Amino acid sequence: MSTTTTKGAPRGRIVQRISYAVGNLGQAAFYNALSTYFVTYYAAQTLFSHYGKSEAKALIGIITALVFIVRIAEIFLDPLLGNLIDNTNTRFGRFRPWQVIGGVVSSVLMFAIFTGLFGLVNVNKTVFIVVFTIVFILLDIFYSIRDISYWGMIPALSTESHERGVFTALGMFTGSLGYNGITVVVIPIVSFFSGLFASSSGQTQAGWTAFGAIIAVLGIVTALAVAFGTTEQESALRAKAKKNTNPLQAFVAIARNDQLLWVALSYLLYAVANVATTGFMLYLFTFVLRMPSEYSIVGVIAFVAGLATTPLYPLINRRVPRRSLYLGGLGMLIAAYVLFILFSSNVVVVFIALVLFYVPATFIQMTAILSLTDSVEYGQLKTGKRDEAVTLSVRPMLDKIAGAVSNSIVGFVAIAAAMTNGADPDSLTAGNIQTFKTAAFYAPLAFIVLSALTFMFKVTLSEKAHEEIVAQLEAKLGEEGDGERDEEGSAKAEKEGCVKAEKGV
């Protein structure tokens, strides 16, 4: 499997694009299962169902705090993992070995946590907490390795902005299928296997275990598709760039790339709001609308929105700048939150708000990913070093922060709003509902507004700016190459002159 290739035949490109796209199907499903439904699994009722109400509530609080601490602590590992990937050199390539390692290990550990660590939760709660912490740390590390190596491949697949947009669109398209598809099928899957193995119409441990197994198998298969179906392209920008051999330099590379940091901040604000609100949707349908059986419609709306908008992104982006797509999408989200706040008890208006909430997601996320990808060359021009995986490690790092913050919000708010352990909607007070709405809608709306302002006034790395940066880099590296050849020629001539002089010629 050679890592050096040029643009191949159309058939080769098609295989590579399909293989790359398939990878994010399982990866996005994995992320949604971990960031959204693992919280539902342990915070709502199932994981601690063998304990009394007060004891279960305490355990939910402990797990919520642990998940938050672990995920925040591990974000500092992501640049180091990116640096490790950037400095990998095997006959199988730089990225593909990590797809196999990260995909397989994280999937196995995902299955383990959806089994209650194979029943350990019901044997000894102290030992369970200790082992869970270790398992969750390892899961997070290996998932990050897979995620960083996946998105870090884009600069290695092409240096041209539009072609990068094609790969990103394909990945986002299948990612939308995986992420939103889980929302559609999670309750039917859990309910079906609960009935099959536990003779229950509700959500049981057996149902969630089966769900975890399905996610694990999907994760492994899709990671292997990327590992064995893609190749890298060598270019002057990659071949002649210096690397950060010192792992700590990864943090310096990120800190010196101002455009990377501003895009990252804007996307982080959006991601926290998005994941938090998504995590609260089941509670909205269960406790406010009192229509839990209709919750799957949320996944259908998200699924259709992603299916319709993702393939259109490269076409629309040919005529509409990314900046307009990003800010326009945030504007639609602001409108959605206003509707959620004012009409959260009206199911028709909620569905309209859901459309406004999910339609712009692809445009926002793809613009952020492409802006982060293009910042690879921006950083290379500033520092002379090309940090592909390190730069792209920022995106999963941001998702990890967003997941940690939103998981904590959902977990603690579920406790504060008395929405845990199968609570009766009739028992909730007006204060409980207001607590829920503040966390689910008011706070995320403020984050979206801040995201828009950050992108509007601080991000300047447009498509045109990136093209100019690539041209400058190519010219600069070409001049350095000519200089190196001149030095080599002079050294050779000097050596030949010395030999002739020694022979008396």
N, C-alpha and C positions, 0 to 999 in steps of 0.2 A: 504494500500500500504506500505509494509514494506521496510525499507531502508537497512536491513541486510539480506544478502543472500550469498550463496556460488555459485560455478559454477553450473548452472542449467542443465536441460536436453537439448539435441541438439535443440529441438523445441523452448525452452525458449531463447536460445542464438540467434537463427535465428530471432525471433520476436524482440529481443532487438537490434540486429544489424540493421535490416531493419528500425525500428523506429528511431534509432539514425541517420541513413543515411538520411532518409527523411527530418530531421530537417534542414540540410544544403542546401537542394534544395531551400527552400524559403528564407533562410538566405542569401545565396550568391546572389540570384536574387535581394533581397532587397538592398544589399551592392552595386551591380553594378548600380542599378537604382538610388541610392542616390549619389554615387561617380562619376558616368560618365554621366548619362542621365538627372539628375536634372540640371547639368551645361548646357547641350545642350538645355534643356527646357527654361532656363532663359537667357542664354548668346546668343543663336542664334537668336531667333526672337519671340517666342510665348508669354511668360509671360508678356512682356511689349509692346505687339503689338499695344495697344491703345495709346501709347505715341509717340511723335515725335522722330526723330533719335537721336538728341543731348540729350534729356531728358532720353530716353531709355538707351543710352550709360552711362549716369551718374548713373542710377539706377542699371545697370549691375555691375558697379564698386563698388557701395555700397554693394550690395548683396555678391559679390565675397569677399570683405574685411571682411564682417560680418561672412560669413561662415568660412573663414580662422581663424579669431580671436576666434570664438566660439569653433571650433574643437580643436584648440591648447590649449585653456584654459581648456577645458573639459578633456584633457588627464590626468590631475592630479587627476581627479575623479576616473579613472578606477581602480587603486590599492585600493581605498577606497571601491568601489563597489565590488571588489574581496574579500576584507576583510569582507564585509557585508555578502556575499554569503558563505564564509568559516565558518562564525559563525552562520549561519542559522541552526535551529534545529526544524523541524516540522515532523509530522507523515507522510507527503508526501515526505520527503527527504530534502536534502540540495539544490539541483539544480533545481528540477522540478517545484516548485512554481514560480521560477524566469523565467523559460521558458514561462509559461502562462502569467505572468504579463508583462515581457519585450516584448514578441511576439505580444500580443494584442495591447498594448498601442502604441508601435512604428509603427505598421502597420496602425492604425487609423490616426496617425499624418502624416505618409508618404502620405496617400491619401489626407489629407488636403493641404499639400504644393503643390501637383500637381493639385489642383483646383484653385491656386492663392488665397488660404485661402478663398475659396468659393466666389470668386469675389471681395474680399476686395481690391485687388491690383488696381482695376479700380475705386474704390470709394474714397479712401484717401491714397495717397502714404506714408505719414508720419506715419499714424496709421498702415498701412501695414508693414512698416519696423520694428516698435516696436513689433507688434504681431508676425511677422515672426521670429524675434530674439528669443522670448520666446518659440515659438513652436519648432524651430530648436534645441534649447538647450534641451528641454524635449525629443524630438525625439532621439537625440544623446545619452542621458542618458539611455533611456529605450532600445535602440538598443544595447548599450554596455552591459547592464544587460543580455540581451538574449545571446549575443555573448560570454561573459565571462562564463556564466553558461553552455553554450553548450560545449565549448572546455575544460572548467574546469572539465567536467565529465570524461574525458578520464582516468586520474589517479585513479578515483574512480571506473571505470569499470574494470581495470586490473593493476597489478604492473609489468607485464611481457612485455618486449619491443616489441616482435613480435605481441602479441595480441593487444597492443596499436597501432601497425602499421596497423592491420586489421581495427580497428575502424576509425583510421585516414584516411586510404585509402577509406573506404566506404563514410566517410564524404566528403572527397575531390572529390570523384567520382560524388556524387550528387551535390556537390558544383559547379563542373565544368559544369554539366548540367544546373544548375540554372543560373550561372554567364554568361556563353557563350550562353546559350539559349536565354537570354534576348537580347544579341547583335544581334541574328538572327531575333528575332520577333519584336523588338521595333518599327522599321519603318513601317513594315506591319500593326501592331496593331494601331499605331497612325494614319496612313493613312486611314485604314479601318473605324475607328470610326469618323475620321474627315469627311469622305465622308458620313457616315451614319447619323451623327447628325448635321453637318454644311455644307453639300453639297459642300465640298472642296476636291480637290485632294492633297492638301498640308498638313502641320502640323498645326492643330488648337488647341485651348484650349480644345475643346470637346474631341479630340483625346488623348491629354495628360492626361486629367481627367480619361478617360477610362483605360489608361495604369496604372495610379496610383491605380485605384480600383482593377485591376487584381493583381498587386503586393501586395496590402494590404491583399486580400483574401488568396493568396498563403502563405503570411507570417504567418497569423493566423493559418491556417490549419496545416502547417508543424511544428509550435511551439507546438501545442497541441499533435501532433504525438510523439514528444520527451517526453513531460510531462507525457503522459499516457502509453508509450510503453517501458520505460527503468527503470532499478533498479540499485542500487549501491551494490558493494561488500565491506564488511568489511575485514580488514586485520590487522595484528599487526602493520604495518607501519602507518596505519591510526588511529587505536584505541588508540595507546599509544603515539602518537605525541602531542606535545604541540601546542596550537593555539595562534595567535596574537589577544588577546582581545582588545588591544589598536589599534584603526584604523591607527594611525600614524606609528605604527610598520610595516605596510604593505610596506611603502617606505624603511624602514631599511632592510626588508627581500629582497627586490629587489636589493638594493645597495650592500648588502653583497654577492650576488650570482654572481660572476664574469663571469661564463660561460653563465648564463642567459643574462647578459648585452652584451657580445660579439656577441652571436647569434642574439640578438635583434638588435644590430647596423648593422650587416651584412644584416639581413632581411629588415630592414628599408630602407637601401640604395637601395636594389633591388625593394622594394615595391613602393617607390617614382618613380623610373624609369618606372616600369611596368604600374602603374596607369596613369602616365602622358602621356606616349606614347599611351596607349589605348584610353585615352580621346581625343587625337589628330587624331585618325584614320579617323573619319568622315570628318574632315577638309582636311585630305590628299586626300581622295577620291573625295571630293567636289571641292577643290580649286587647287590642284596640278595635280591629275590624271583626274579631271573633269568627274568622273564617279560615281556620288552619288548613282545611282541605283544599283551599284555593291557592295556597302558597306556591305550588308548582308553576302557576302562571307567571310568577316573577322570573323563573328560569326560562320559560318560553319567550317572554319579552326580551330578556337579555340575549338569549340564543339567536332569535330572529334578527335583533338589532346588530349583533356582531356579524352574523352571516351576511347581512345586506351591506353593511358599511365597510368591512375590511377589504374586500376585493376592489372597492371603489377608490380607496385611498390613493394608490399610485396615479390613477387617472385624474382624480380631482386635484391632486398636488401638482400636476403639470400646469394647471391654470390658477390654482389658489395657493399662495405661500403657506408654509407650515405655520407661521406665526398666526395667520388669520384662522386657520383650522383649530389651533390650540385655544386661542382666546375665545373664538366663537363657541367651541365646545364647553368651556367653563361658563360662558353666558347661559347656555341651555341648562347647565346644572344648577345655576343660581335660580332660574325659573322653576325647576323641579322642586328645589327645597322650599321655595315660597308656597307652592301648592301642598307639599307634605305638611307644612306647618299650619296652614290655614284650613285644610280639608282632610286631615288624617283619618276621619271617621267616615268619609264618603268614598266608597269603593270605586266608583267610576272615575272620580278625580284622582284617586291614588293610582289607578292604572295609567291615566294620562301622564302623571308625574313620573311613573316608572319608565315610560317611553322616553321622556325628556332626560331622565337620569342615565339610561343605558345607551341611547343612540350615539352621544358624543364620546363615549368611553374609548372607542377605537382610535378616533382622531387624536385625542389627548395622549393616550399611551404610545401610539406609534410616533407622534411628533417628539415626545420626550426621548424615546429610544433612539431615534435617528439623530436627534441633537446630541445625545450622549455619544453616539457612534462617531459623528463628525468631529467631536471634540478630541478624538484620538489624534487626528492630524493637527488640530489647533495646539494641543499640548506638545506634539513633536516639533512644531515650528518654534515654540517658545523655548524648549529645553534641549532639543536634539535627540531625545529619547522617545521611543515609541512603546507605549504601554497599552496594549490592546485589552488584555484580560483585566488588568488593574483598573483601567478606565471603565470598562463595562461591568466591573464588580460593584460599582456604585449603584446600578439599578437594582440588583437583588438585595443589596444592603438597604436601600430605601424601602423596598417591599417588606423586608424583614422588620425594619423599624415600624412601618405602618401596621404590619400584622401584630407586632408586640403591643403597640399602643392601643389598637382597636380591640384586640383580644382582651386586654385589661379593662378597657372601657366597657365592653359587652359583659364580661364576667362580673365586674363590680356593680355595674348598673342593674344587671339582672337581680343581684342580691338587694340593692338599695330600693329597687322598684317592686320587690316581692314577686318576681316573675320566675322563680326557680322551683324545682321539684314538683312539677305538674300543678302549679298554683291555679286556683279557680279565678277566671277573669272577673267574676262578680265580687270577689273579695278585694279587688284593687280600688284604691282611693283616687281622688282627683290629683292628689300630690304624687302618687305613684306614676300616674300617666304623664304628669308634667315633667317628672324626673326622666322618664323614658324619652319624651319628645326633645328635651334639652340636649341629651346625649346623642340621640339619633339624627336630629335635624338642625337645631340651632347652632351647636358647636361646629358641626361639619360645614355649615353654610359660611361661617366666619373663616374657616380654613380655605374654602374655595375662593373667597374674595381675596385673601392674602396671596394665594397661588397666582391669581390673575395679575395682581399688581406687581408681583415679583417678576413674572415673565415679561410683562409689558415694558417695564422700565430697566431691566437688567440684562436680559438675554438678547444678544446681537448676532449670534452665529446663525446666519441664514444660509440657504442653499447656495446663493451667489458668493457669499463670503467663504464658504467651504471650497468652492471651485477655485477661487483665487489662492487660498491657502495651499491646496494640492499643487497648483501650478508653481507657486513659489518653492515648495519643497522639492519638486522634481527638478527645477532649475538649480536649486542650491546643491542637491545631491549629485546632479550631473556635473556641476563645476568641481565639486570635491572629488568625483571620480576621475575627471580629467587631470586634476592636480596630482592625484595619486599615481596615475599612469605616467605623468611627466617626471615625477620623482623616481619611479621605477626605471624609466628610460635613462634618466641621468645617472642613476646608480649603476645600471648595466654598462653604460658607456664608460663610466669611470673605472669600473672593474676591468673591462676589456683593455682600457688604456694602460692600466697597471700591469696586466699580463704581457702586453706587447713591450712595455718598457723593460720588464724583467728579461724578456727574450732578446732585447737589443734591437727590436724592429724599428 
